[in-house]
């Protein structure tokens, strides 16, 4: 009968609307913690110009920044451990549990840094405690990326996964942007002397409070795994992961170049504009804030593009363009004088990187089955990210300190070239992706 048919269609439409709202709320809940995690992690890098003398008083500006960059890199070295520990928790205990633990740990690390005495007060213990706090945060972020990437990929609607999953980097970049906005606000509100003396502590204290809010929001998230998946004999194990060596090597390959160029044109770029191009610190911060804001808005657009053209073509575009454009862009930024030109050059680089970052978590999640998905995504990403992404600032500053800064340009280019070759050889997720074949995902 027409009436009952119409009623059925109305009910189906209402159910569909409810399902979409549920998925959107899940994305928002997961994203809130992701934003706080990355805000807390990046605040360290952006505030380093101000607190470096408090923990490393000896030497010139480049030496002090080199020391703080070393601590920043040490945090990355904990990421593989975090990727393994939290990946196993997520695959055997559930994604929500792992995400709640990771954001709680980040809260603790930020609070410690906010309250940490300086070198003048407790001597060498100050940089040691700073290092320990960063190691805890590195462990937390190592678990956050793989778990949140997996969760957001699983909760997304089939056919629009690129668009939904892109919000991981919206909030990841948003964390950077929020860190920069807080710093810029403090730069305008406080004199330089106050920022160096105590003002740099404020962003860390704010991060600790925000982490508690994210922890509360994550309590209400739906779990995306099933008891059957979590109880699989190889769930969260290295033995299970080694059955997917090709996927593991693929992720390692394109993450190396992707992470390196991402950190080059985001966290390191502020220092590059100040320390190499000679730009005033506040001008550099404002320029990077504007560039990161537009970059954040680009992520859903590039994610939606991948839904139309496929993940593999997007990755090939990233690798090819990054290989061709890195050296010319860094050369141009080396002598840039105009903030507007600096903004345009940085944004051009970030547009290229968007082919990768918009689908970074998703393309990795599609390569692994659900019982080892969080472990596979988190561990492989964390290893490549720690070795190449986390050391980007340190390597760049070291090469500058020995008078061979241009070598860093070619270092980034070579790694992006490897990402290009790996992308050419990766399986096409449209035909071989595990999310596509996951019955649980199709029934959600």
FENZI-V217865 format. One line per field, one symbol per residue. ss: DSSP state (2 for helix, 1 for strand, 0 for the rest). psi: psi as a letter, one per 30 degrees, with the letter a starting at -180 (. if undefined). burial: + if it has 24 or more other ideal C-beta (glycine too) atoms within 12 Angstrom, else -. Layout:
# FENZI-V217865
ss=???
psi=???
burial=???
This chain:
# FENZI-V217865
ss=022222222222222222222222222222222222222222222222222222200000222222222222222220222222222222222022222222222222222222200022220022222222222222222222222222222220000022222022222222222222222222222002222222202222222222222222220000000022220000000222222222222222222222222222002222222220000022222222222222222222222222222022222222222222222222222200002222222222222222222002222220000222222222222222222220022222222220000222222222222222222220002222000000222220
psi=keeeeeeeeeeeeeeeeeeeeeeeeeeeeeeeeeeeefeeefeeeffefefefffifklaeeeeeeeeeeeeeeeeffeeeeeeefeeeefffkeeeeeeeefeeeeeeeeeeegkllefegbffefeeeeeeeeeeeeeeeeeeeeeeeeeeeflkkfgeeeefffefeeeeeeeeeeeeeeeeeeffkleeeefeffffeeeeeeeeeeeeeeeeffgkkkflleeefgkfgkgleeeeffheeeeeeeeefeeeeeeeefegdefeeeeeefefgkkeeeeeeeeeeeeeeeeffeeeeeeeffefleeeeeeeeeeeeeefeeeeeeefegkekeeeeeeeeeeefeeffeeefgeeefeeffklefgeeeeeeeeeeeeeeeeefgeeeeeeeeefgghefeeeeeeeeeeeeeeeeeefkkjfffgkfeegjeeeff.
burial=----------------------+--+++++++++++++++++++++++++++++++----++-+++++++++++++++++++++++++++++++++++++++++++++++++++-+-++------++-+++-++++++++++++++++++++++++++-+++++++++++++++++++++++++-++-------++-+++++++++++-+++-++-++--+++++---++---+++---++--+--+++++++++++++++++++++++++++++++-+-+++++++++++++++++++++++++++--++++++++++++++-+++-++-+++-+--+--++-+++++++++++++++++++++++++++++++++++++++++++++++++++++++++---+--++-++++++++++-++--+++++--++++-+-++--+
